Amino acid sequence: MSDKKPLVVAHDLAKTFDVSAPWLNRVIERKPRQMLNAVDGVSFEIERGKTLALVGESGCGKSTVARLLVGLYEPTRGGLTFDGQDAHAAFKSSDARQMRQRIQMIFQDPYASLNPRWTVDNIIGEPLKEHGLISDAEELKARVAELLKSVGLSPLDMVKY
């Protein structure tokens, strides 16, 4: 029965940013605050084992929706459940670490998210170590090699930068 429930449910998600000039400038220039509605009323469900593609023109809010989903932003309105649990409440609670193990984001810009001074095995192994999934060095190397094979790369690529 639990397999029939969606894994992710976003309901009426909205995110508004204050893009106003600093307070003193607004007072001197007699300008009101300016708010930007980056996301307004987004709802969707993702079933277990399914993929959702979020497509749109530049600046339409795709990255903002992704950041809402992984807890980097808090919604101005609406809610998000992950596996039946209120995700944003979980991100603020003692369950945050467990939730972050299950929901993660891979950023587009490799230069901002991948350290060019790290080898491939360090980059792939870091989340496994960070989340306490593997602590033994040999077991970690074996798992990284297995992960590389699973995406069509050679374990020999582990030592590359």
C-alpha positions in Angstrom: 0.0 0.0 0.0 2.8 2.4 0.8 4.2 1.8 -2.7 1.1 3.5 -4.2 1.8 6.8 -2.3 4.0 9.3 -4.1 7.5 9.7 -2.8 7.5 13.5 -3.3 4.5 15.8 -3.1 4.9 19.5 -3.6 1.7 21.5 -2.9 1.3 25.2 -3.9 5.0 25.9 -3.4 5.9 29.6 -3.6 9.1 31.5 -2.9 9.3 35.3 -2.8 12.6 37.2 -2.5 13.0 40.8 -1.2 15.0 42.5 -3.9 14.6 46.0 -2.5 17.3 48.6 -2.2 18.8 49.0 1.3 16.4 50.6 3.8 18.2 54.0 3.9 18.2 54.3 0.1 14.4 53.5 0.1 13.7 56.1 2.7 15.8 58.8 0.9 14.4 58.0 -2.5 10.9 57.3 -1.2 10.7 53.9 -2.9 8.7 50.9 -1.6 10.1 47.5 -1.0 10.3 45.3 -4.1 9.4 41.7 -4.0 10.2 39.1 -6.6 7.9 36.1 -7.0 10.4 33.5 -8.1 8.0 30.5 -7.8 4.3 30.9 -7.4 1.9 28.0 -6.8 3.9 25.0 -8.1 2.4 21.6 -7.3 3.4 18.1 -8.5 3.9 14.5 -7.3 6.7 12.1 -8.1 6.1 8.4 -7.7 8.8 6.0 -6.5 11.1 5.0 -9.3 9.9 7.7 -11.6 11.7 10.8 -12.8 10.3 14.3 -13.2 11.9 16.8 -15.6 11.5 20.4 -14.8 11.9 22.3 -18.0 11.6 26.1 -18.7 13.4 29.1 -19.9 16.2 30.8 -18.0 15.0 32.6 -15.0 11.6 30.9 -14.7 12.3 29.3 -11.3 13.6 25.8 -12.0 16.6 26.2 -9.7 14.5 27.8 -7.0 12.1 24.8 -7.0 15.1 22.5 -6.7 16.5 24.5 -3.8 13.1 24.4 -2.1 13.0 20.6 -2.6 16.4 20.0 -0.9 15.8 22.5 1.9 18.2 25.2 0.8 15.3 27.6 0.7 12.2 27.7 2.9 9.0 28.2 1.0 7.1 31.4 1.4 3.9 29.4 1.0 3.0 25.8 0.4 4.5 22.5 1.5 6.6 19.6 0.6 6.4 16.0 1.8 9.0 13.4 1.2 8.0 9.8 1.8 5.0 11.0 3.8 7.1 13.3 6.1 7.0 17.1 6.1 10.4 17.7 4.5 10.8 21.3 5.7 10.0 20.4 9.2 12.5 17.5 9.0 15.2 19.8 7.7 14.8 21.9 10.9 14.6 19.0 13.3 17.0 16.4 14.7 16.0 14.2 11.6 17.8 16.7 9.3 20.8 14.5 8.7 18.7 11.5 7.8 16.6 13.6 5.4 19.8 15.1 3.8 21.0 11.5 3.2 17.9 10.9 1.1 17.4 14.2 -0.7 20.4 15.9 -2.4 21.1 18.2 -5.3 23.8 18.1 -7.9 24.6 21.6 -9.0 25.0 22.4 -12.7 28.3 24.2 -12.6 31.1 21.6 -12.1 33.6 24.3 -11.3 31.5 25.5 -8.4 30.7 22.0 -7.1 33.8 19.9 -7.9 37.2 20.7 -6.5 39.7 20.4 -9.3 42.4 19.5 -6.7 40.6 16.4 -5.6 40.9 13.0 -7.4 37.8 11.2 -8.6 37.9 8.7 -5.8 37.9 11.6 -3.2 35.0 13.4 -4.9 32.9 10.2 -5.2 33.9 8.9 -1.8 33.3 12.1 0.2 29.5 11.7 0.6 29.9 8.1 1.5 32.3 9.1 4.3 30.4 12.2 5.3 27.1 10.3 5.8 28.8 7.5 7.7 28.0 4.9 5.1 31.5 3.6 4.7 34.5 4.3 7.0 37.0 1.6 6.0 39.4 2.9 3.3 39.6 -0.4 1.3 35.8 -0.8 1.4 35.5 2.8 0.2 37.8 2.3 -2.7 35.9 -0.9 -3.7 32.6 1.0 -3.6 33.9 3.9 -5.6 35.2 1.5 -8.2 31.8 -0.2 -8.3 30.1 3.1 -8.7 32.4 4.1 -11.6 31.7 0.9 -13.4 28.0 1.4 -13.0 28.2 4.6 -15.1 30.5 3.1 -17.7 33.8 4.4 -16.4 36.9 2.5 -15.4 38.0 2.1 -11.8 41.4 3.2 -13.2 39.8 6.7 -13.4 39.8 7.0 -9.6 43.3 8.5 -9.5 42.5 11.2 -12.1 41.6 14.8 -11.3 
